[in-house]
């Protein structure tokens, strides 16, 4: 977890916290957090919802999703409540913690910066063609 104090400005480029994972390709983490923020859900429902996201090009293995959910839980970004289903075992219903909300906000900022960088690359490429 991040070692910065709560409420302090988050120096993305200097930090070694979990939000740095996004810079090295951890796009699935913010996707899971976004889905959980929109509706607390159990693992299988999250797998189904990820398949419906228009910006996921390759569906990750369900085992990867469950592993990420465990990691998010261990890192304090999500919590769960056991919900007894009909005729089956209790399911973990995941919801965001305040730390998960902070992570998601930081991830959105990193995505915005990446989008700007990619657009700049495209602009330079297209201008060089003229």
QUIDACOR-V153099 format. One line per field, one symbol per residue. ss: DSSP state (H for helix, E for strand, C for the rest). phi: phi as a letter, one per 40 degrees, with the letter a starting at -180 (. if undefined). burial: 1 if it has 16 or more other C-alpha atoms within 10 Angstrom, else 0. Layout:
ss: ???
phi: ???
burial: ???
This chain:
ss: CCCCCCCCCCCCCCCCCHHHHHHHCCHHHHHHHHHHHHCCECHHHHHHHHHHCCCCCCCCCHHHHHHHHHHHHHCCCEEEEEEECCCCCEEEEEEECHHHHHHHHHHHHHHHHHHHHHHHHHHHHHHHCC
phi: .cccccgccccdcbcbcdccdccbhcccccccccccccadacdcccccccccccbccbcccdcccccccccccccgcbbbbcbcccgaccbcbcbccdccccccccccccccccccccccdcccdccccc
burial: 0000000001000000011101000001111111111001111001100100000000000000110010011000111100000000001111111011111101100110000000000000000000
